[in-house]
């Protein structure tokens, strides 16, 4: 299974599949094809079946790129596996805002 980004209702997007060292490089290289153009949107991560450190790094880079382009992203459904990786990397505050925006 690879990574898939699908559009939901309005400015809601869903990331599903495996976000790991095997899938991230190709997915990231093709980001111009799948990056949302919305100035503000939410990204649901609940359908990710696996996230490793490469997946975490991709999400951090994605967030940085979007913000540098003036886009605002809100994260929903952050998997426990990703939360643990962020905590172990001392980056556990990264999704703090997302926790307060679960219903957005």
C-alpha positions in Angstrom: 0.0 0.0 0.0 1.3 3.4 -0.9 0.3 6.9 0.3 -2.9 8.5 -0.9 -4.2 12.0 -0.5 -7.9 12.3 -1.2 -10.2 15.4 -1.0 -13.2 15.3 1.3 -15.9 17.9 1.8 -14.8 21.5 1.5 -11.3 22.1 2.6 -10.8 18.6 4.2 -8.2 16.2 2.9 -7.4 12.7 4.0 -4.0 11.0 4.0 -4.1 7.2 4.0 -1.7 4.3 3.6 1.8 3.8 4.8 3.9 6.9 5.5 7.3 5.3 5.8 10.8 5.1 4.3 9.5 3.0 1.4 6.7 5.3 0.3 7.8 8.8 1.3 10.5 9.5 -1.3 8.3 9.0 -4.4 5.3 10.7 -2.7 7.4 13.8 -1.7 8.9 14.1 -5.2 5.4 14.3 -6.7 4.1 16.8 -4.1 3.4 19.5 -6.8 0.8 17.2 -8.1 -1.0 16.5 -4.8 -0.4 19.6 -2.6 -3.7 21.3 -1.9 -3.9 24.9 -3.3 -6.3 26.0 -0.5 -5.0 28.8 1.7 -6.4 27.0 4.7 -7.4 23.3 5.0 -7.5 20.4 7.4 -5.6 17.2 6.9 -7.0 14.0 8.5 -4.2 11.5 9.3 -6.5 8.9 11.0 -6.3 6.5 8.0 -2.5 6.2 8.1 -1.7 2.5 8.8 1.9 3.1 9.5 4.2 6.1 10.2 7.9 5.9 10.8 10.6 8.6 11.2 10.7 9.3 7.4 6.9 9.9 7.5 7.3 12.2 10.5 10.0 14.1 8.7 7.9 14.4 5.6 5.0 15.9 7.6 7.3 18.4 9.2 8.7 19.4 5.9 5.3 19.6 4.4 4.1 21.8 7.2 7.1 24.1 6.8 6.6 24.4 3.0 2.9 25.1 3.3 3.4 27.8 5.9 6.2 29.4 3.9 3.7 29.7 1.0 1.1 31.3 3.3 -1.0 28.3 3.7 -2.5 27.1 7.0 -3.0 23.4 7.7 -4.8 21.9 10.6 -4.2 18.3 11.5 -6.9 15.8 12.6 -6.8 12.2 13.7 -3.1 12.2 14.5 -2.2 8.5 15.0 -0.7 7.3 18.3 2.4 6.0 16.4 3.1 9.5 15.1 2.5 11.1 18.5 5.0 8.7 20.0 7.6 9.5 17.4 7.2 13.2 17.9 7.5 12.8 21.7 10.6 10.7 21.3 12.1 13.4 19.0 11.2 16.2 21.4 8.7 17.6 18.9 5.6 16.7 20.7 4.3 20.3 20.7 4.1 20.1 16.9 0.5 18.9 16.9 -0.6 20.8 20.0 -2.8 23.1 18.0 -4.3 20.2 16.2 -5.5 18.7 19.4 -7.6 21.8 20.0 -8.9 21.8 16.5 -10.2 18.2 16.2 -13.6 19.3 15.2 -12.5 21.8 12.5 
